[in-house]
Amino acid sequence: MPPLAVDALAGFIVLNAIIGVVTYITLLERKFAARMQSRIGPYYVGRPHGWLQPIADALKLMMKEDIVPTRADRWVYNLAPLAFLVPCMLIFATIPFAPGLGVADLNIGVLFFLAVSSLEIVGLFMGGWGSNNKYALLSAMRAVNQIISYDLPFIFAALVPVLLAGSLQMSAIVTAQTGLWFVAYPVIGQLAFVAFVLTTLAAENRVPFDILEAESELVAGFRVEYSGMKFALIQLGEYAHMLGTSFLGALLFLGGWLGPGPAWLGPVWFLLKAVIVFLLVTWVRWSFVRIRVDQILAISWKLLLPATIVLLLATGLVVAAGGPRGG
Amino acid sequence: MPETQTRHVVELGYGGNERLIMNMGPQHPSSHGVFRAILTLEGETVVAVDAVIGYLHRCHEKLAETLTYVQYPSIASKTDYVSAMTAELAYVHAVEKVGKIDVPKRAQYLRVLAAELQRIASHCLWLGTWCLDMGGALGGGATVFLYCIREREMILDLFEALTGARLLYGFHQIGGTRYDVPPGWAARCRETVDFIERRIDEYEAMLDDNPFFLVRTQGVGVVSRELAQEVGLAGPLIRGSGVAYDVRRAEPYSSYEDFDFVVPVETAGDCFARYRVRMVEFRQSIRIVRQVLDGLPEGPISSRPGVKSVGQVRIAKGEGYGRVEGARGEVGCYVVADGGPKPYRLKWRGASFSNLAILPHILPGHKVADVVAIMGSVDPVFGEVDR
């Protein structure tokens, strides 16, 4: 086969696998949250334990009427879900799921991931603006504030493992962790991981940083006017982003596909670690109340940004002094 | 809004020119019923608020004129449906005061028991919905909400065993109570309050030192002592602003002078102070429940014989005001009796109505997110606001 066809096929497979996993990760989150709240969660659709629930949800959303508000900016409104979904899906392009198993293991993989994942703000703002709804507009304003503020500490936290490994290529970062996962790297690793999880929460718009969907104030935020398949696309994008960030966390800090057992177990370990990062974020989400927009900005600019910059500097010094690299 | 309909709006001079009028309600996830706040925003900051009520008006006062003294107590519970026991109590207390009807000691104790259990249930719902407002239906708020609802359910089970109803009881009647405690109920009640007391420790462990909870509540929605008295706040709100006013102490009714309890007072006046007041009230209510169960006297539960027709209870000509301490503050009834089986006129004083009046005074200057936090800390029940 020509190389282009191979790439296209790989992309097709990964895309579909991701959609499948994302669908089921919603079920995982619902069950996890239910256990935290002493409930059972989805149960009846597909016994045992509602294993058909995500399919039922997707089917329901497909059959819903597609509503476009009369006064909406139709072009912007209709394009927004796509503009939101595409970057959320693109981030999987550079993630290797095992050595050599991925769409494209770029030599600037981490940079590509970070750059593309911040593009989702465009779709978000389009949705908030195009809906011609005051709640959506306020939400879009908040989104721009929050995502711009949190991208910087997010990038700095993600750069710590990059610096430790000395490469922006994802597979090289994993290889560098063969001896010691970066989360176990003394002090720097743990601090960077905490900062990464915190900024992840903000980047994924999860409680306590979910001010853009803030349903108790802004009803549903930027997607208040969306229904049916467009709503489903936004949801899909959001969870895909969450899953992608979890994969990134597992890759940067938890050693990716490294683990005991034969090599073919690698992708299983990787998925397991990503799920652990996902559940960690979910755990925080279901335990805290949301904080206010000004407080969120204050945390980012006054605490996280200086802290991550200092952390990055410290990492640079350690590496420059020939400190022990993992592996 | 046409100019002729000028409303009283408290405005701050922010001097900006980009203003946004946003409707919050009447159909809104955090409006606790049907409340409409027309917010004027500058960015995220509220500069003016216009509170609109009346979406749940059901002619309660007129209805009271058309129903007899026997019929109305079970309707009175529908004014404040979250704290139905105290709403009923306010009505029968006022009528008994006007008609100079004695209530047997056992009935008085049972009334206290019901009122305090109701306070626990109502505060559970308040804590849950308030956290839901701040934490979101898809976040930690929902977790607190579900925990609280779980405990409230236990109290409702107790009420179901006592009266057969779970929300609107018809427990009180003129001259006493309609039901006595069934066998084994007292032991079950004790177990329940012991259990809930442990669960309250859990809530406090979850919220008291929670940094996100603290930044959302401390210093938010501060009501000064003077403002609280001027607006006429009652219940946990005025006690959170440093005024030790509790009807159970100020004007004991239904043998409240027999019981030993503390009226909690906080001086900060912010959302967190109101939270602390209510958390202490939880424990004080449990304390009173235990005292009632320990000292429940024997005897009849009603001072008058049963009636065959609803018109047989008549109150002599006279008028008067009876008040009780509901979960949200002073709930009162002004009754004008003309000697017939129905009151000539009845006026409700709803605690939520007076408490809600504070919103236009304290909301301007806060962010949109604080609006829901403050509204939740006021704990309005719109059945009682609109009546």
Contacts between the chains, C-beta under 8 A, distances in Angstrom:
chain1	res1	chain2	res2	distance
A	33	B	142	7.9
A	33	B	143	7.9
A	36	B	143	6.0
A	37	B	142	6.8
A	37	B	143	5.1
A	37	B	146	4.3
A	37	B	147	7.3
A	38	B	146	7.0
A	38	B	147	7.5
A	38	B	150	6.7
A	39	B	146	6.6
A	134	B	20	6.3
A	134	B	22	4.9
A	134	B	23	7.9
A	135	B	22	7.6
A	137	B	20	7.9
A	138	B	20	7.8
A	138	B	22	7.5
A	138	B	41	7.7
A	138	B	44	7.3
A	138	B	368	6.9
A	141	B	43	7.6
A	141	B	44	7.7
A	142	B	44	7.6
A	206	B	139	7.8
A	207	B	135	6.3
A	207	B	136	5.6
A	207	B	138	6.9
A	207	B	139	3.1
A	207	B	140	6.0
A	207	B	141	7.9
A	208	B	135	8.0
A	208	B	139	7.3
A	208	B	140	7.4
A	208	B	212	4.9
A	210	B	136	6.3
A	210	B	138	7.3
A	210	B	139	6.5
A	211	B	369	7.1
A	213	B	136	7.9
A	213	B	138	7.7
A	214	B	136	6.6
A	214	B	369	6.9
A	215	B	29	5.5
A	215	B	136	5.8
A	215	B	137	5.6
A	215	B	138	7.1
A	216	B	29	5.4
A	216	B	30	4.1
A	216	B	132	6.8
A	216	B	133	4.6
A	216	B	134	7.2
A	216	B	136	5.8
A	216	B	137	7.3
A	216	B	141	7.6
A	216	B	372	5.0
A	217	B	24	7.8
A	217	B	30	6.8
A	217	B	368	5.2
A	217	B	369	5.5
A	217	B	371	7.0
A	217	B	372	5.4
A	218	B	368	7.6
A	219	B	28	6.9
A	219	B	29	6.1
A	285	B	138	7.6
A	285	B	139	5.8
A	285	B	140	7.3
A	286	B	139	6.6
A	286	B	140	5.9
A	286	B	142	7.3
A	286	B	143	5.3
A	287	B	140	4.8
A	287	B	143	6.5
A	287	B	206	7.8
A	288	B	135	6.8
A	288	B	139	6.9
A	288	B	140	4.3
A	288	B	210	6.9
A	288	B	212	4.7
A	288	B	213	7.8
A	289	B	131	6.2
A	289	B	134	4.3
A	289	B	135	3.5
A	289	B	136	7.7
A	289	B	139	6.9
A	289	B	140	5.2
A	289	B	141	5.5
A	289	B	210	7.5
A	289	B	212	5.3
A	289	B	213	5.5
A	289	B	216	5.9
A	290	B	134	6.2
A	290	B	135	5.7
A	290	B	136	5.4
A	290	B	139	6.0
A	290	B	141	7.5
A	290	B	212	7.6
A	290	B	216	7.7
A	290	B	369	7.4
A	291	B	212	5.3
A	291	B	215	5.9
A	291	B	216	6.2
A	292	B	215	7.5
A	292	B	216	6.7
A	292	B	367	5.4
A	292	B	369	4.5
A	292	B	370	6.8
A	293	B	44	5.6
A	293	B	367	6.4
A	293	B	369	6.7
A	294	B	44	7.5
A	294	B	367	6.4
A	295	B	215	5.5
